Amino acid sequence: MTLEILTPEKKIFSGEVYGVQLPGIDGSFEVLEKHAPLVSALKAGKLKILKDRNETAHYTIQGGFVEVLNNKTTVLVEGANEV
């Protein structure tokens, strides 16, 4: 699936990934390929990108939103830093 992580200032990440783990306001959740359409609020916390089954990347994010539609996940956050 395609993942984009955007802040008001810049694009933090864009590319094909296996999945992503996100800090939802009611708890963490994971989005994998062909996930059902979804819009959810995010709280500040850790975001984990599953680039493939063995490679990951980690970011600390501020609050925001995620949209999943047509095998594309778009994460809109106030700020993000790679860990």
Contact map, one row per residue, 1 for C-alpha under 8 A:
11100000000000011110000000000001110000000000000000000000000000000000001110000000000
11110000000001111000000000000000000000000000000000000000000000000000001110000000000
11111000000011111000000000000000000000000000000000000000000000000000000111100000000
01111100001111100000000000000000000000000000000000000000000000000000000011100000000
00111110001111000000000000000000000000000000000000000000000000000000000001111000000
00011111111110000000000000000000000000000000000000000000000000000000000001111000000
00001111111100000000000000000000000000000000000000000000000000000000000000011111000
00000111110000000000000000000000000000000000000000000000000000000000000000001110000
00000111111000000000000000000000000000000000000000000000000000000000000000000000000
00000111111100000000000000000000000000000000000000000000000000000000000000000000000
00011110111111000000000000000000000000000000000000000000000000000000000000000000000
00011110011111000000000000000000000000000000000000000000000000000000000000000001000
00111100001111100000000000000000000000000000000000000000000000000000000000000000000
01111000001111110000000000000000000000000000000000000000000000000000000000000000000
01110000000011111000000000000000000000000000000000000000000000000000000000000000000
11100000000001111100000000000000000000000000000000100000000000000000000000000000000
11100000000000111111000000000000000000000000000011110000000000000000000000000000000
10000000000000011111000000000001100000000000000001111000000000000000000000000000000
10000000000000001111100000000111100000000000000011110000000000000000000000000000000
00000000000000001111110000000111000000000000001111000000000000000000000000000000000
00000000000000000011111000011110000000000000001111000000000000000000000000000000000
00000000000000000001111100011100000000000100011100000000000000000000000000000000000
00000000000000000000111110111000000000000111111000000000000000000000000000000000000
00000000000000000000011111111000000000011110000000000000000000000000000000000000000
00000000000000000000001111110000000000001110000000000000000000000000000000000000000
00000000000000000000000111110000000000000000000000000000000000000000000000000000000
00000000000000000000001111111000000000000000000000000000000000000000000000000000000
00000000000000000000111111111100000000000000000000000000000000000000000000000000000
00000000000000000000111100111110000000000000000000000000000000000000000000000000000
00000000000000000011110000011111000000000000000000000000000000000000000000000000000
00000000000000000011100000001111101000000000000000000000000000000000000000000000000
10000000000000000111000000000111111000000000000000000000000000000000000000000000000
10000000000000000110000000000011111000000000000000000000000000000000001000000000000
10000000000000000000000000000001111100000000000000000000000000000000011000000000000
00000000000000000000000000000011111110000000000000000000000000000001001000000000000
00000000000000000000000000000000011111000000000000000000000000000001100000000000000
00000000000000000000000000000000001111100000000000000000000000000011110000000000000
00000000000000000000000000000000000111110000000000000000000000000111100000000000000
00000000000000000000000000000000000011111000000000000000000000001111000000000000000
00000000000000000000000100000000000001111100000000000000000000001110000000000000000
00000000000000000000000110000000000000111110000000000000000000111100000000000000000
00000000000000000000011110000000000000011111000000000000000000111100000000000000000
00000000000000000000001110000000000000001111100000000000000001110000000000000000000
00000000000000000000001000000000000000000111110000000000000111100000000000000000000
00000000000000000000001000000000000000000011111000000000000111100000000000000000000
00000000000000000000011000000000000000000001111100000000011110000000000000000000000
00000000000000000001111000000000000000000000111110000000011110000000000000000000000
00000000000000000001110000000000000000000000011111000001111000000000000000000000000
00000000000000001011100000000000000000000000001111100001110000000000000000000000000
00000000000000001111100000000000000000000000000111111111100000000000000000000000000
00000000000000011110000000000000000000000000000011111111100000000000000000000000000
00000000000000001110000000000000000000000000000001111111000000000000000000000000000
00000000000000000100000000000000000000000000000001111110000000000000000000000000000
00000000000000000000000000000000000000000000000001111111000000000000000000000000000
00000000000000000000000000000000000000000000000001111111100000000000000000000000000
00000000000000000000000000000000000000000000000111110111110000000000000000000000000
00000000000000000000000000000000000000000000000111100011111000000000000000000000011
00000000000000000000000000000000000000000000011110000001111100000000000000000000011
00000000000000000000000000000000000000000000011100000000111110000000000000000001111
00000000000000000000000000000000000000000001111000000000011111000000000000000001111
00000000000000000000000000000000000000000001111000000000001111100000000000001111100
00000000000000000000000000000000000000000011100000000000000111110000000000001111000
00000000000000000000000000000000000000001111100000000000000011111000000000001110000
00000000000000000000000000000000000000001110000000000000000001111100000000111100000
00000000000000000000000000000000000000111100000000000000000000111110000000111000000
00000000000000000000000000000000000001111100000000000000000000011111000011110000000
00000000000000000000000000000000000011110000000000000000000000001111100011100000000
00000000000000000000000000000000001111100000000000000000000000000111111111000000000
00000000000000000000000000000000000111000000000000000000000000000011111110000000000
00000000000000000000000000000000010010000000000000000000000000000001111100000000000
11000000000000000000000000000000111000000000000000000000000000000001111110000000000
11100000000000000000000000000000000000000000000000000000000000000001111111000000000
11110000000000000000000000000000000000000000000000000000000000000111101111100000000
00111100000000000000000000000000000000000000000000000000000000000111000111110000000
00111100000000000000000000000000000000000000000000000000000000011110000011111000000
00001110000000000000000000000000000000000000000000000000000000011100000001111100000
00001111000000000000000000000000000000000000000000000000000011111000000000111111000
00000011000000000000000000000000000000000000000000000000000011110000000000011111000
00000011000000000000000000000000000000000000000000000000000011100000000000001111100
00000010000100000000000000000000000000000000000000000000001111000000000000001111110
00000000000000000000000000000000000000000000000000000000001110000000000000000011111
00000000000000000000000000000000000000000000000000000000111100000000000000000001111
00000000000000000000000000000000000000000000000000000000111100000000000000000000111
